[in-house]
Amino acid sequence: MKTLLFALFPLMLFAQKKQTDSTKTEILNEVVITANRSANQEFQTPNSVKVLNKKYIKIYSPRTTPEALMGVNGVFVQKTNHGGGSPFVRGLTGNQTLLLVDGIRLSNSTFRYGPNQYFNTIDPFSIEKIEVLKGGGSVQYGSDALGGTIQVFTSEPEFDSRLKVNLMGRLATQGMEKTARGEINYGSESLAISASFGYRNFGDLVGGKLTGRQSPSGYDEQMGNLKAKLKLGKGLLTMAHQYFEAKDVPVYHKVVLENFAINEFQPQRRNLSYVKFNQKNESKFFSETSLIASLQMTFEGRNSLKNGAIRLIHETDKVYTKGLTTNVFSKLSDKWTANSGIEIYYDLVRSTKIDAPASNTSSEAPKTLRGLYPDNSTFLNYSLYSLHQFIQNHWQFSAGLRYNGFSIIVPDATIGKTSLSPQALVPSASGAYLIGSKSNIYVSYNAGFRTPNVDDLGTLGIVDFRYELPTNNLKPEKSNNYELGYKFRTSRFSAATALYYSDLRDLIARIKVPNQVIDGYSVYRKENIEKANIKGIEAEFEGLISKELKTYGGVSYTYGQNITKNEPMRRIPPLNGRFGLEYRKSNFFVRSEVLFAAKQDRLSQGDKDDNRIGKNGTAAWQVVSIYSGYEYKWLNINLSAQNLTNKDYRTHGSGINGVGRSLWLTLNIEI
């Protein structure tokens, strides 16, 4: 560390002497919203919650939104391809972990079991903060939160601010990134507006010393955001639109390992428009009310062409989601508050497949076939919920209940029309005892569920390394999540640890159909046949060594067992964590850290059959990186040196290796 500081001493000489609130080294007690759908101090929340604020995101300048979660205690990020990234929360991912944006479900009825790329459709430069609620969320937000809930809050335009223009550019060595982005903000006394647009070109990902350039893995993407806020008496009206599109995103391991000439997402697109109205009132029953109406469209195109084949397959899946959420915050007394509301989401799924000649010179007409999902499938999700918080001296209690109903219609020509109406009634309860003002111990129980969706019921085609058939007789997956935790906090040191246990039942699993092979792939069908449990421990700390120097770290261990098969659960992350030091003086900082994971050779048969993992599992790795930044008036410079030892490594379950030794330079100009 002394050598590093000496090397950076010339930059430190130019740093301003005055230390500002935005740059000083400190221990923060974050305000969290996701755990109870209302603002609470993280330290006093009887749940395991991790907050990534704007300062944190600025330090790491993550390439994508999933990569912002790398190293977060209790979260493990898998990357099937360079244009994806799927966060595991306590051993679960995909449609078993709920994703939200500004209080609106990103998770829809085509989210698949296992890793996916949808979290990558959130513009990382638009993020104000990310909250990770581990082991909960079904009572608060409904289906899919078996492992937990991740919510992204996008930046808000500011009132009473002058016209501001922000220009950003980023470059990486070996052509791995070229990014340009512009943002404009304007605020008056009653109106605030922000608008942004960015374009990004990612070259092939270059791995460690033996890996080298991984081709094809590069792609392009663009994104835009528009948000306006208007004060209306005691109310606040917010209107927003988010746009994201990635083009020609290769699935690297398919091309390298499965004899594909082309296997790519083209395009991966998401549009979200919403209107939100908040109003504060004098009534204790309706202290604050909010209403969100949203319209979201996800568009996923896939191109695939085997080597030597003469026909190109192009699949498209479009999901149109209408949402309506109303929430009432009640301050019933000084010791009792509540959040209650109604949520309704409706999905329409359009899915097609086109089998066309690979050559433009062919006179043969393209064929339109059945898509991955039955076209015109619908998914209605409606629910009522109520969450209550009680404070009595040193005790704090939370309890909640949600009723969730569904109407799912999948008109499949192969097995006939499927019509399901599952229901769920799920509770949660937690309690914390504040030991003075510096520590607390808490226990929590969260029931969870995940209703079968269109992907479960209607998939027909190649998924990962299998050929999947549709089914029509599934029921919801269920979980009971238990947690015991301890939190400690002073002005100079904070620490937290948690023990957790999840009992999972009626899990939907792919079952191999004996003696059936289609297009060279074994055939599978889904059934509710499995029971499993997951248990683990998490611990993290943060401490000030001096006014300028901070140390931090954390470690997480997850153990998953499939009871039905008497084998490990699939894709369970290995022991992992990080440790680091941060030096911050005036408007300059430097952070050095090591990110690590143990080997994972405790594998299910599905892991061994997965060509991204293999029978020997994933090797252990340690990656050392340095992040630094400097602010001067209108200029902000961030420089990161990643994987200094040029280590070859792969996060468990990924289809591509991690980045090798590289430099990433980000410039922000605000005028």
HUGITA-V975663 format. One record per backbone hydrogen bond with DSSP energy under -1.0 kcal/mol. CO is the residue of the C=O (numbers start at 1). NH is the residue of the N-H. If there is no record, write none. Layout:
BEGIN
co:nh
CO:NH
CO:NH
END
This chain:
BEGIN
co:nh
1:5
2:6
3:7
4:8
6:9
8:12
9:13
11:14
12:15
20:23
20:24
30:42
32:40
33:37
40:32
42:45
45:47
48:134
50:132
52:130
53:57
54:58
55:59
56:60
57:61
66:69
69:72
72:75
74:90
76:88
78:86
79:655
81:84
86:78
88:76
89:92
92:89
93:96
94:97
96:147
98:150
99:106
99:107
100:152
101:104
104:101
108:111
109:455
112:95
117:120
118:121
119:122
123:126
126:155
129:153
130:52
131:151
132:50
133:149
137:141
138:142
144:146
147:135
148:98
149:133
150:100
151:131
152:102
153:128
153:129
161:187
164:185
165:671
166:183
167:669
168:181
169:667
170:179
171:665
173:176
177:172
178:201
179:170
180:199
181:168
182:197
183:166
184:195
185:164
186:193
188:160
190:231
191:188
192:229
193:186
194:227
195:184
196:225
197:182
198:223
199:180
200:221
201:178
202:219
205:214
206:660
208:212
212:207
219:202
220:247
221:200
222:245
223:198
224:243
225:196
226:241
227:194
228:239
229:192
230:237
232:235
234:280
235:232
236:278
237:230
238:276
239:228
240:274
241:226
242:272
243:224
244:270
245:222
246:268
247:220
249:265
251:255
252:256
253:257
254:258
254:260
259:307
262:305
263:251
264:303
265:249
267:301
268:246
269:299
270:244
271:297
272:242
273:295
274:240
275:293
276:238
277:291
278:236
279:289
284:331
287:281
288:329
289:279
290:327
291:277
292:325
293:275
294:323
295:273
296:321
297:271
298:319
299:269
300:317
301:266
302:315
303:264
304:313
305:261
305:262
306:309
310:358
312:356
313:304
314:354
315:302
316:352
317:300
318:350
319:298
320:348
321:296
322:346
323:294
324:344
325:292
326:342
327:290
328:340
329:288
330:338
335:391
336:333
337:389
338:330
339:387
340:328
341:385
342:326
343:383
344:324
345:381
346:322
347:379
348:320
349:376
350:318
352:316
353:369
354:314
355:367
356:312
359:362
367:355
369:353
372:460
374:377
377:349
378:409
379:347
380:407
381:345
382:405
383:343
384:403
385:341
386:401
387:339
388:399
389:337
390:397
392:395
394:434
395:392
396:432
397:390
398:430
399:388
400:428
401:386
402:426
403:384
404:424
405:382
407:380
408:420
409:378
410:412
410:418
412:416
418:410
420:408
422:406
424:404
426:402
427:447
428:400
429:445
430:398
431:443
432:396
433:441
434:436
435:439
438:489
439:435
440:487
441:433
442:485
443:431
444:483
445:429
446:481
448:479
449:144
450:477
453:457
454:458
455:459
457:471
461:468
463:466
466:463
467:524
468:461
477:450
478:505
479:448
480:503
481:446
482:501
483:444
484:499
485:442
486:497
487:440
488:495
492:544
493:490
494:542
495:488
496:540
497:486
498:538
499:484
500:536
501:482
502:534
503:480
504:532
505:478
507:529
507:530
509:527
511:525
513:516
516:523
518:521
521:518
522:467
523:513
524:469
525:511
527:509
527:529
530:507
531:563
531:564
532:504
533:561
534:502
535:559
536:500
537:557
538:498
539:555
540:496
541:553
542:494
543:551
548:584
549:545
549:546
550:582
551:543
552:580
553:541
554:578
555:539
556:576
557:537
559:535
560:569
561:533
562:566
562:567
567:562
575:598
576:556
577:596
578:554
579:594
580:552
581:592
582:550
583:590
585:588
587:631
588:585
589:629
590:583
591:627
592:581
593:625
594:579
595:623
596:577
597:621
600:618
601:603
604:608
605:609
607:614
610:613
610:614
614:617
618:600
621:597
623:595
624:644
625:593
626:641
627:591
628:639
629:589
630:637
632:635
634:670
635:632
636:668
637:630
638:666
639:628
640:664
641:626
642:662
643:646
646:209
649:658
651:654
662:642
663:173
664:640
665:171
666:638
667:169
668:636
669:167
END
